[in-house]
Amino acid sequence: MICPECGREIPEGHLYCDVCGMEVRIVPDFEPEVENSITESLSGVVETLTDEQEEEPEGEHEKQKNLFVLSLGCIFVLGLIILVAYFSVTVYFRSAEYQMKTAMVYIEEGDYETALVSLQGALDAGGSFEEIKLEMVACYDALGEEQDYIGSLYELVSHEQVSREKLVQAYDKIIAFYAEKEQYEQVNTLLQNCPEASIQEKYSEYMANMPEFSYVEGAYNEVVPLKILSNTNGHIYFTMDGSNPDRYSEEYISPIFLETGEYEITAVFINEYGIKSPYAKATYQIDVSMPFAPEVDAYSGDFFTPQMIHVEAEEGCQIYYTTDGSEPDGLSTIYNGFLPMPLGDSSFKFAAIDENGVSSEVTVRNYHLEPITDYTKEDAQSVILRYMLNTGRIVDLYGTVSAEDPRRMIYVFACCVNIENEGDFYIFSEYIENPDGSREKTGSYYAVGMYNLPLYGTHYDVRTSNFALGTELLWQGS
């Protein structure tokens, strides 16, 4: 082949001229017969296809159309399934169940801060409030975050739909938290607002409820034995003039007997943890008839011989008395008809109390008894010991019973009395004293004359409300 560019010969099989580099363009020789034959063949194929298409039935075309629509439907459904699956997975990962499971895994691993994030996610997703909050409380406790810890517990106890079991758990934790820090005022405030009576009862020792009065305030025509009640152990303080009591006011110990008059009682309770309750107030108007004051036959003064004090009161009244200066009431000593005047100085206060508990005005007597005699009660006691020693009942003047029995006979001065037609006597009561110092009364009494010390056995005579001498003189005296 000759290169059309430079005229040099190009070897057979080369695509470029070795001299000028011109690309060889191979153009086949034109053959009219072949071209006509190809043209006829192509024309026949086109006609055949055209005829087949014209002859194709309409049903086949409809099938292809339906197949296309079905394909599109399948593609749509598949896309929808994929979309639903995507959203389902997304929703699950954001669900309370998944967030809770994830949080528990973090808790087991000790990653409490990350667990709290998942727990908050579970809470936002509508999970169980009480279950999630308790887990959050445990996380805050592990992290030492006290403010969030106690805040979450308060959210639990203030939530309306928390079960009783979880409510009790929350209260237990709050109370334990405050009790450990000795913040008892917060415990009391918490319990006062607690709607669950069983929880209040369980922790009643921490509560300081307002005291309660046993009588409703108002007017009464009888003596009111007023009691002031508290909900647990502690101290109740009260006033009767309307002022507010404190721990330095009078403490309530026993019923307050309200007699004729008007009283404005105010009470406060302070529990064992020092928590003070609100004040309780009540007003009472008492209007009852008062019995007459007791009549005492011996007036105040100095006496030189033994005296028996006789006291009388109107019918239906009991006489009570004191010797220590206190005001007599229903708990004082009862006058039983026998009341010898004590030696030396003494002071008596008498009151008559009727069947309704109404007390009379108080009768006061002050006495000084100093018998004119050369012998004291100690001299009289020595007479009894010498008699017992001489009769072998004791082995020494100390009163020892025997060498084998270390107990002692003790003779205790009881009183001095005048025995009708016999004279004035010192009266002694006999006791046995054990080695441990305890004493037992034998029931025996001895009377020693005040002026010459004769010794008699004696006993109390109920008929005369006085002592009576035995028939035998035991010791002659001086």
C-alpha positions, 0 to 999 in steps of 0.5 A: 500500500502507498502512503497517500501523504508521502508516497512511500510504500507501507508494508502489509499489516502496518496501520501507520506510515513508517516515514510520516506516521500517517494513519492507514485508512482501509476502505473496502472496495464497493460491490453493488451486488453485495449492497443490493443483497444486504438492502433486500435482506434488511427490508425483508426483516423489517417487513417481517417484523412489521407483519408480526407486530400487526398480527400480534393479538390485543390480549398479549399487549394487555398482559405486558401492560399489567405486568409492568403495573405489577412490577411497579406495585412490587417495587412500591411495596418493597420500598414501603417494607423497607421504610417500615422496617427502618422506622420500626428499628428506629422506634425500638431503639428509642423505646422505653424497653430498649432504653431500660435494658441498655441502662441495666447493662450500664448499671451492671458495668458500673457506668452510672452516668451513662445509665442515667442518660438511658434511664431518662430516655426510658422515662421520656419514652413513657416507661414505668415512672416508679421503676425508672425513678427507683433505678435513678435513685440507686444511680444517684446514690452510687454517684454520691449525688445527694441533692439529685438522690433526695430530689428523685425520692421526693418526686416518687412520694409526690407522684399520684400513681406510685404503687404502695410498695414503691411508696413505702420504699421511697419513704424508707429511703428518705427517712433513713437519709435524714435520720443518718444526718440527724435532720429530724425536723425534716422527717417530722415534716415529711411524715406530717404530709404523708397520706399513708397512715401505716407509714406514719404509724411505722415512724411515729417516734419521729413525729410530733403531733399536736397534743389532744385533750381528753375533754372537749373545751366548753362549760361543765358543772362537774370537776374535769379530770383533764388528760393531755395525750401524745402520739408517742414517747416524749414530754408534754408541757402546759400552761393554764393562763393562755401563754405558750409553754416551752420545755421550762413550763410545767410538765404534764404527768397526771390528770389535771383536776379542773375545779370551779373557775375558768381555764385556758389550757395550752399544751405542746409536745416535744418528742425524744428527738427534740421536735416540737409540735404545734400548740394545742389550746382549749378553754374550760368553764367549770362551775361546781359547788365546793365543799366546806374546808375541813375543821381541825380541833387543835389550833396552831400553837405550842404544846407540851403534852401529846395531842391527837389531831381530830379533823372533820369534813361534811358528809360525802367528803374524804379528807386528805393532808400533807406535811411537806408544804404541798397542796393536798389533792386526791393523791395525798395521804388520807386522814383515817381518824388517827393522827398524833401530833409529831414531836417538834415542829410540824405543818399540816394542810388539810383538804376535803374532796367530794365524790365529784373530785371537787376540793375544798379550800385548804385548812392549815395548822402549824404545831410545836410539840415539846413534852415536859419530861426528863426522858427523850425518845432515845432513852425510851428506845434504850429501855426496849433494847435492855429488856430484849437483851435481858430476855435473850431475844438479842445478844447485844444492845446493837440488836443482833439476834444471835451469833448464828443469826446476823439479823438485828431487831430494830425499834423505830419511834412511831409517835407519842400519844396519851392513852386514856387513864394510863398517861403519856407514852412513846410508841415504837414499832418493831422491825427485823433488819436483814444483812442487806439492810432491808427491813420487815415489820413484825407487827409488834408495838411497845409503849414506854412511859414518857416520865419514868420509862415503864415498858408495856406491850401495846396494840392499836385499837380500832374502836378508839383510834388509839393505842391500848396497853397490854396487861403486863408490865414488861419493864419497871422503868426508873 
